[in-house]
């Protein structure tokens, strides 16, 4: 793994402004507020015991249709608002709220926008080059990556313990996705949301239970709840998707990086990624 890509991921998720680390420093009783990444032994014993064995055909069909939308229309953009629960030691639950925006064009053009309290940061991926740019401080660094967007997200999750909840839904390998995450399936029914009617689907697997509300007209996800049931306290992530656009027109060179005047190239910073108290073990937050 190139050290420059390591540097990008360190900057993106480990420097000040990373929501979990910053918030934990602000909690008064600091020494007792550390996220627990420990997989509950009791939950591990129960991981094969699903609450139901149902596999409703209607739920699986709508899920297949939703995932097929990404397979056919792999040029799109959307925004996500996330509320991510973390269970800290001593059983203290805290939620961290943040947004991200994704623009995708084909298999190898990605623009990830991360609004933060101090400004906006970007990660760009195009033509085998990954760029992280901190707009507020006018800093950037770049690294090569030979792979697709799917593989880039996989690399971030598996080798760096970095994941944005809900990005698994973007996978083009929908058959593998369905096999992995839908040991049981329930079609709950039509429910009314602010944006309109949505199909409420519930799925269960040995590690993660999740529910998704799929827009009745567009067959795009509107809301998602993920329960990481092997972690102590079974924390949840809630995601609201909005501003979906299929086949948007992106400006020329939108996915490529052009340094602004005075931008500082951090270059080959040799830095070991520090141990993070919020890192989750095994595959419990890989959805």
N, C-alpha and C positions, 0 to 999 in steps of 0.2 A: 504494500500500500504506500503510495507516494507520501512523503512527509508533508508536502504542500496541501494535499487533501485533508490530512490529519489536522493541519493548521486551520483550514477552512471550517471544519466541523467543530474545532475547539472554539473558534471565534463565534460561530453561529449559536452555540448552545451553552458554552461554559463561562464566558466572560460576564462581568456585571451586566445586569439587565436580564439574564436568564431568570425566568419568573420564580422557579422553585427555590433557587439558592438565595436570591435577593429577599424573598419573603421570609425565609426561615431565619435570616439574620435579624429581621425586624420583630420577631416574636420575643417577648420579654424573657421567658424561661428557656433560653436558647439551648442549653445542654440536653433538655428533655424533649426538644422538638426536632427529631430527626426522622425522616421518612423510613418506614420499615419496608425493605425489599424482601423480607423473609417470607417464603412460601409456607403457609400454615400446614403443619403435619396432618392435622385432622382433615383439612380440605384436600390434601393430597390423597388421603385414603378414600375420600368420597368423590374423586374427580371422575370416575366412570359411572357414577350414579346420577343420571340425568333426571330432571323433574318430570320429564315426559318422554315417551318414545314415539310420539306422533310425528309424521312427516306429511303435512298437508300439501297436496299437489299444487293448490292454488298459491300458497306462499312460495314454493320453490319456483313455480312458473313466473311469478312477478319478479322474483329476485333474478332469475335468468334474463328476463327482459330488461331489467335495470342495468345489469352488468353488460349486456349486449350493446346497450347504448354507447358505452365507452369503447367497446371493441370496434363499432362501426364509425363512430364520430370521435376519433382521437385528436380532435382539435377543439378545445373548449376552455372556459375559464369559470371560476366560481370563488366565492368567499365562504369562510367558515368561522363561526364564533364558538369557542371551546370553553367549557367549564370542566376542569380536570381535578378530580378528588384524589387526595393523597392521605393515607392513614399513617400518621407519625407514631413514633414510639410512645408508649403510655396510652395508646388508643386515641390520640387527638386527631380528628378529621379536619382537614383544611382543603378548600377549593381554590384553584388558581385559574383565573380567567384571562384568555388571550385570543387574538384573532390571527388568521393567516389567509393569504390570497394566493391562488394557484392559476397560472396560465400555462397551457400545454399545446404544443403543435407537433403532431407526429410522435415518433418514438424517442426523439433526441433533442427536443427543444422545451425547456422548462424555465419558468420564471416564478420564484417563490418570494412573496412579499411578506415581511414580518413587521407590522407596526409595534412599536415599543414606547414605553413612557418617555424615553429620551429622544425619540425620532423613529426613523424607518431604516430597516436593513433589507437587503436583497440577496438571494442566491440565484444565479443564472447558470444554466447548463445548455450549451450549444456547441456542436461540432467537436465533441470530445473534450471540451474545456469547461471546468466548473469554476465559477467566480463568486466569492463572497464580498459584498460591498456594504460597508457601514456608512450610510449617507450622512449621518449627523457628524461623524468625526472625519469623513472623507478618507477612509482607509479601505484598502482592498487587498485581497490575496487570491491566487489562482492555482489550480492544479489540474492535471490531466485525468480523465476518466474514460476508459474504453468500455462503453456499455450503453444500455437503454435507460429510460427513466425508471422502469420497473427495477432494473438492476441497481440503479443508484439508490433508490429507496431501500432496497434489500441491504445494500452495503452499509447504509446509515444505521439500519436497525440491528443487523446481525453482528457487525464488527465494531460499532461505536456506541451501541445502546442509545441511539438517537432516533426517535420516531415522532411523527405528528399523528395523533389519533385520527383514525378514519381513512388514512391514505390507502389502506389495503383494498378499499372499494374501487380504487382506480386501476387495479391490476387487470391486464388484458388476458390473464390466464384464468378465466372465470370458472372452468371446470374444476381446476385444482382448488380454487377458492371455495367453491361450493362443497367439495368433498371434505375440506379441512375444517370448515366452520359451521356446518349444518348437520350435526348428528341427529337433531330433532328440529322440527319446523311447525309453527302454528300460524295460521291465517286468522288474525284477531278480528278484522273487519275494516270498514270505511270509517274514518274519523275526520272531523272538521278542524282544519288549521287556519291560521290567519291567511295563508296564501291560497287556500282552497281545500278540496277534499284530498285525503291521502289514504293509501292502503297501509294498515298497521300490520307489520310482520314481526314475528318473534322467532329467534333461532337459538339453539343451545349446542354447546360442544363441551369437551372435557375440561378446557381451560377458560373459555370465555363464553358468556351469554350475551346476546345483543338483540336489540330491537331497532327496526328502521321503519320510518314513515316515508312511503314512496308516493310522490305526487301522482294523482290519478290521471292527469292529462299528459304530463311530460314523461312520466316513468323515471324521474330523477329523484335522488334522495333529498328529503326536506329536513329530516331530523334523525339523529342516531343516538342511541344509548348503549354504551359498552360496559359490561360488568366483568371485572377481572377477579373471578371467584376463587382463585387459588391464593390470592394475597390476603393477608390478615385484614379483616374488616370488609372484604369484597368491595374495593373502591370502584367508582363509576366515572366515566367520561361522558359528558353530554355535548353533542355537536349540532349546531343549527347551520344548515347549508342555505345560501341565498345567492342571488344575482347570477344564476346559471346562464351561460351563453354557449351555444353550440355553433361551431364554425364561425367564430368571431374573426374580424379583420384586424390583424396586429400590424402596427407600424413597421416599416422596414428596419431591420437590425434590432428589433425589440428584445430578442433573446441574447444579444451580444453586448459585451461590456465596453464602453468607451469612457476612460477615466476623465473626470472633470478636472478643471485647472487646479493644481495644487494637491491632487490626490496622492496619497502615500502608498507605495507598494510595499507591503510587509515582507514579501519575498519568502525565502526559505527559513522561516522561524522554526528552530528546533526546540520543540516544547512537548513534554510529556503531558498527555491529558490527565488532569488530576482526578482522583477518585471522587465520585459524586455520591452524596448520601441519598440522592433520589433515584439512583439507577435501579431498575427492576430486573430481577434474576430470570433466567431461562427465557421462555417465550410468552410470559404472561401479559406483556404490553406490546405484542407484535401485531395487533389488529389494526 
